[in-house]
């Protein structure tokens, strides 16, 4: 009797263990297979990128590691900010063509105001805690992950007296030798705000700024930083407004050029990373932003493009400090702007600029 009961108990335990094993196997397979036992393809996250060097860097240095770590595919939406905004508007907030939008703040501010983005949860983007406070947007609704400080660039073989202030641009010795951006470039818009702030103490006094800029005539204009580099390289201008990484590249190519951080502060080209509200893979979108903010990736961006690291744990090595003059505590010297106000006033400001400087 005891023997039969023992065998029955043993058989029941074996049967229970077998059932549990089958359940575990079934659950594990469910993660890899869909209905009908079909293997599920890796999930896809769509992120924006500029073409050229940025695209090449993403494809060679960022995407392979991210796809391996998160078992996913990354699709780059290569283009320009104005095109991304147009496609977001056409698709609507709930069905965006992108999961992550990386763009300049002037565009990101507009898209944020139209409801396309959601805040970044710190527990989903843990690298946020290492980002310099100036580069974290209000309520973490986006983060500035790549920074190119903008100051004064000048040809050292043509300019005798180094400028030290934005107001130095108005000195007679630079007359007719200066290059500025058109109002269609965000640097052109920021220069108007800067002049208003430097001369009046108020970035909103645009009319006063335009009056001061009229005193700089004649000057050359360009709508692209790459063209500003050409103007300086070809000697068509001797002094202009340019980002520090561009000057570092030109100097390493042998051009006699220097960069100055004016006493009143610098401004910046920035890349603002945002997750779209309608993204269906927000976990991957948050992970993509966190991945690009990590210390090791920020070091790669810094060494490749001479950008200012947003991650404060990244130390700029001595051999790169001349190329990356704004880093660490100096990030606090970067001037910031009321982009929501700028976007509301952009049409009026553009018309005023065109009336004075392009007709």
C-alpha positions in Angstrom: 0.0 0.0 0.0 2.7 2.5 1.0 4.7 1.5 -2.1 1.7 2.2 -4.5 1.1 5.6 -2.8 4.8 6.4 -3.1 4.8 5.6 -6.8 1.6 7.7 -7.3 3.2 10.7 -5.5 6.4 10.3 -7.5 4.4 10.2 -10.8 2.4 13.3 -9.9 5.6 15.2 -9.0 7.2 14.2 -12.3 4.0 15.2 -14.2 3.9 18.6 -12.5 7.6 19.3 -13.2 7.1 18.3 -16.9 4.1 20.7 -17.1 6.1 23.5 -15.6 8.9 22.9 -18.1 6.6 23.0 -21.0 5.0 26.2 -19.8 8.5 27.9 -19.5 9.4 26.7 -23.0 6.1 28.0 -24.4 6.6 31.4 -22.7 10.1 31.8 -24.0 9.1 30.8 -27.5 6.3 33.4 -27.4 8.9 36.2 -27.2 10.5 35.0 -30.4 7.5 33.8 -32.4 4.3 35.3 -33.5 1.0 33.6 -34.4 1.5 30.4 -36.3 5.0 30.0 -34.9 6.5 32.6 -37.3 9.8 34.2 -36.2 9.2 37.9 -35.3 11.5 40.4 -37.0 13.4 42.7 -34.7 11.5 45.9 -33.8 12.4 49.0 -35.6 13.1 52.5 -34.3 13.2 55.4 -36.8 15.5 58.3 -35.9 16.4 61.5 -37.8 19.9 62.3 -39.0 21.6 64.8 -41.3 23.4 63.4 -44.3 27.2 63.3 -44.8 29.5 62.9 -41.9 26.7 62.6 -39.3 25.0 59.8 -41.3 28.3 58.0 -41.7 29.1 58.3 -38.0 25.7 57.0 -37.0 26.0 54.0 -39.3 29.6 53.1 -38.3 29.9 54.1 -34.7 26.5 54.2 -33.1 23.9 51.9 -34.8 25.8 48.6 -34.8 26.3 48.6 -31.0 22.8 49.9 -30.3 21.1 47.2 -32.5 23.2 44.5 -30.8 22.4 45.6 -27.3 18.7 46.2 -27.8 18.0 43.5 -30.5 16.4 45.9 -32.8 16.9 47.7 -36.1 17.6 51.4 -36.5 16.3 53.2 -39.6 17.9 56.6 -40.3 15.5 59.2 -41.7 18.2 61.3 -43.4 17.2 64.9 -44.3 16.8 68.4 -43.1 14.9 70.0 -40.3 12.3 71.7 -42.5 11.5 68.4 -44.2 11.0 66.6 -40.9 8.6 69.3 -39.6 6.6 69.1 -42.9 6.3 65.3 -42.6 5.4 65.4 -38.9 2.6 67.9 -39.7 1.4 65.8 -42.7 1.3 62.6 -40.6 -0.2 64.1 -37.4 0.7 63.7 -33.8 -0.6 60.2 -33.4 1.1 58.7 -36.4 4.6 60.3 -36.6 7.0 59.0 -39.2 9.8 59.2 -36.6 10.3 57.9 -33.1 13.2 60.2 -32.3 13.7 63.6 -33.8 17.2 65.1 -33.6 17.1 68.7 -34.8 18.1 72.3 -33.9 16.2 73.9 -31.0 14.5 76.5 -33.2 12.7 73.6 -35.0 12.3 71.5 -31.9 10.6 74.3 -30.1 8.1 74.7 -32.9 7.4 70.9 -32.9 7.1 70.8 -29.1 4.6 73.7 -29.2 2.5 71.7 -31.7 2.4 68.7 -29.3 4.7 66.3 -31.2 7.0 65.4 -28.2 6.7 63.9 -24.8 9.0 64.5 -21.8 11.9 62.1 -21.2 11.4 60.0 -18.0 14.7 60.0 -16.1 14.3 56.3 -15.2 14.1 55.5 -19.0 17.0 57.9 -19.8 19.3 57.5 -16.9 22.2 59.4 -18.6 20.1 62.6 -18.1 21.5 62.9 -14.6 25.0 63.4 -16.1 24.0 66.1 -18.6 24.9 69.7 -17.8 21.9 71.5 -16.4 22.0 74.2 -19.1 21.4 71.5 -21.7 18.4 69.9 -20.1 15.1 71.3 -21.4 12.3 72.3 -19.0 10.6 69.2 -17.6 13.1 67.2 -19.6 11.0 67.7 -22.7 14.0 67.0 -25.0 17.7 67.3 -24.3 20.6 69.0 -26.0 22.9 66.1 -26.7 25.4 67.7 -29.1 26.7 71.2 -28.7 28.8 73.4 -31.1 29.6 76.7 -29.4 29.5 79.7 -31.8 31.9 82.7 -31.4 34.1 84.9 -33.6 36.5 83.2 -36.1 39.2 85.2 -37.8 42.1 84.8 -40.2 45.3 85.1 -38.1 47.3 86.1 -41.2 45.0 89.0 -42.0 43.7 90.3 -38.7 46.3 92.0 -36.5 44.2 92.7 -33.4 42.3 89.8 -32.0 38.7 90.6 -31.2 37.6 89.9 -27.6 34.0 91.2 -27.6 31.0 91.0 -29.9 31.1 94.8 -30.0 34.5 94.6 -31.6 32.8 93.7 -34.8 31.8 97.3 -35.1 35.4 98.5 -35.1 36.3 100.3 -38.4 39.3 98.0 -39.0 36.8 95.1 -39.7 34.6 97.1 -42.0 33.9 95.3 -45.3 35.7 92.2 -44.1 32.9 90.6 -42.1 30.7 87.6 -42.8 27.2 87.1 -41.2 24.4 84.6 -41.6 21.1 85.3 -43.3 18.0 85.3 -41.1 17.0 81.8 -42.5 19.9 80.2 -40.6 19.3 79.8 -36.9 22.7 81.4 -36.3 21.5 84.5 -38.1 18.4 84.6 -35.9 20.6 84.2 -32.8 22.9 87.0 -33.9 20.0 89.4 -34.0 18.9 88.3 -30.5 22.6 88.6 -29.3 23.0 92.1 -30.6 19.7 93.1 -28.9 21.0 91.6 -25.7 24.5 93.1 -25.9 23.4 96.6 -26.9 20.1 96.9 -24.9 20.3 94.1 -22.3 17.0 92.7 -23.7 16.9 90.0 -26.3 13.4 91.0 -27.4 14.4 94.5 -28.6 14.8 93.4 -32.2 14.3 96.8 -33.9 17.2 98.2 -31.9 19.3 95.2 -32.9 18.6 95.7 -36.6 19.6 99.4 -36.3 22.9 98.3 -34.9 23.5 95.6 -37.5 22.9 98.2 -40.3 26.0 100.0 -39.0 28.0 96.8 -39.9 27.4 97.2 -43.7 28.8 96.2 -46.0 29.1 92.5 -45.0 28.7 89.2 -46.8 25.9 86.9 -46.0 25.5 83.1 -46.2 22.8 80.7 -45.1 25.1 77.8 -44.3 28.0 77.3 -41.9 29.9 75.3 -44.6 29.7 78.4 -46.8 31.0 80.6 -44.0 34.0 78.2 -43.8 34.6 78.6 -47.5 34.4 82.4 -47.3 37.1 82.4 -44.6 39.2 79.8 -46.4 39.1 81.6 -49.7 39.8 85.0 -48.2 36.5 86.5 -49.2 36.1 87.6 -45.6 38.6 87.9 -42.8 36.4 87.6 -39.8 33.0 85.9 -39.3 30.7 84.0 -37.0 31.5 80.3 -36.8 31.3 77.4 -34.4 34.4 76.2 -32.6 34.4 72.7 -34.1 34.5 74.1 -37.7 37.4 76.3 -36.8 39.2 73.2 -35.3 38.8 71.3 -38.6 40.0 74.2 -40.7 43.0 74.8 -38.4 44.0 71.1 -38.6 43.8 71.4 -42.4 46.4 74.1 -42.2 44.3 77.3 -42.5 45.7 80.2 -40.4 42.5 80.7 -38.3 41.6 81.3 -34.7 38.4 81.3 -32.6 37.4 83.6 -29.8 34.8 83.2 -27.1 33.6 86.9 -26.7 33.4 88.4 -23.3 29.6 88.6 -23.4 29.2 84.9 -24.0 28.8 82.5 -26.9 25.8 80.9 -28.5 25.5 77.5 -30.1 24.4 75.2 -32.8 22.7 72.4 -30.8 21.1 69.1 -31.5 17.9 68.6 -29.5 16.9 64.9 -29.0 13.1 64.3 -28.6 10.7 61.3 -28.5 7.5 61.7 -30.5 4.2 61.4 -28.6 2.8 58.9 -31.1 5.8 56.6 -31.2 4.8 52.9 -30.8 8.3 52.0 -29.6 9.0 54.6 -26.9 11.1 52.2 -24.9 13.6 52.0 -27.8 13.3 55.7 -28.5 14.2 56.5 -24.9 17.1 54.0 -25.1 18.4 55.6 -28.3 18.7 59.0 -26.6 20.2 57.5 -23.5 22.7 55.6 -25.6 23.9 58.7 -27.4 24.2 60.5 -24.0 26.4 57.8 -22.5 30.0 58.7 -21.6 31.6 56.4 -24.2 29.4 57.6 -27.1 29.9 61.3 -26.1 33.6 60.7 -26.2 33.3 59.3 -29.7 31.3 62.4 -30.8 33.8 64.7 -29.2 36.9 63.0 -30.9 35.2 62.8 -34.3 33.5 66.2 -34.5 35.1 68.3 -31.7 31.7 68.9 -30.2 31.3 70.0 -26.6 30.3 66.9 -24.5 26.9 67.3 -23.0 27.8 64.5 -20.5 29.7 66.2 -17.7 31.6 63.0 -16.9 33.5 63.2 -20.2 36.9 64.8 -19.7 38.3 66.7 -22.6 41.9 65.5 -22.9 44.7 68.2 -23.0 45.4 67.6 -26.7 41.8 68.5 -27.6 41.2 71.5 -25.3 42.3 74.0 -27.9 39.8 72.5 -30.3 37.0 72.3 -27.7 37.4 75.5 -25.7 33.9 75.4 -24.2 33.4 72.4 -21.9 32.7 71.6 -18.3 31.8 74.7 -16.2 32.3 76.9 -19.3 29.1 75.5 -20.7 27.3 78.0 -18.4 28.7 80.8 -20.5 26.5 79.7 -23.5 23.6 82.1 -24.1 20.2 80.7 -24.5 17.1 82.2 -26.2 13.3 82.3 -26.0 12.7 80.1 -29.0 8.9 80.0 -28.5 8.9 83.8 -28.8 11.2 83.6 -31.8 8.9 81.2 -33.6 5.9 83.5 -33.0 7.8 86.5 -34.3 9.8 84.7 -37.0 7.8 85.9 -40.0 7.9 89.5 -38.9 11.6 89.3 -38.1 12.4 87.7 -41.4 10.5 90.4 -43.3 12.4 93.2 -41.4 15.7 91.5 -42.1 15.0 91.1 -45.8 13.8 94.7 -46.1 17.1 96.0 -44.6 19.7 93.5 -45.8 18.6 91.5 -48.9 16.7 94.0 -51.1 
